[in-house]
């Protein structure tokens, strides 16, 4: 009798391990998590043909002007159109913003004046552009799937 009870315990333990394994597989397959990555793409409408600096930023990197979790430099001088396409691939699910400026004088930085930038710039505004310096909440959007068709128009 004692041998039979042990066999039942062994069978129950094996079934329990199988069910836990199946449960964990289903959780990782169907629950969004940090491993979910996406593509963000769109168009930058430039004012002239020169170099464009684009930053994909999160709340933390937003604190440092024109820095981001991903940065890219696009040379518009050799393009036919002033509109250029951009793509950020393998972006984890999360909340991000975009900021871009066009370096019209070739000094690799955004020139600023008394009332703000002297060169064309913009951000991924999620509503009306605020008066004064923007906060992250003014430019952020949440990514849970691929996002295309973003249009950034330099002003």
MOMOWO-V623703 format. One record per backbone hydrogen bond with DSSP energy under -1.0 kcal/mol. NH is the residue of the N-H (numbers start at 1). CO is the residue of the C=O. Records with the same first field share a line. If there is no record, write none. Layout:
NH: CO, CO
//
This chain:
5: 1
6: 2
7: 3
8: 4
9: 5
10: 6
11: 7
12: 8
13: 9
14: 10
15: 11
16: 12
17: 13
18: 14
19: 15
20: 16
21: 17
22: 18
23: 19
24: 20
25: 21
26: 22
27: 23
28: 24
29: 25
30: 26
31: 27
36: 33
38: 91
40: 88
41: 147
42: 86
43: 150
44: 84
45: 152
46: 82
52: 74
53: 101
54: 72
55: 99
56: 70
57: 97
62: 58
63: 60
64: 61
67: 64
69: 56
70: 56
72: 54
74: 52
76: 50
79: 76
84: 44
86: 42
88: 40
91: 38
93: 36
94: 143
96: 141
97: 57
99: 55
100: 122
101: 53
102: 120
103: 51
104: 102
113: 116
118: 111
122: 100
124: 98
125: 123
126: 138
138: 135
139: 136
140: 136
141: 96
143: 94
147: 39
150: 41
152: 43
154: 45
155: 121
//
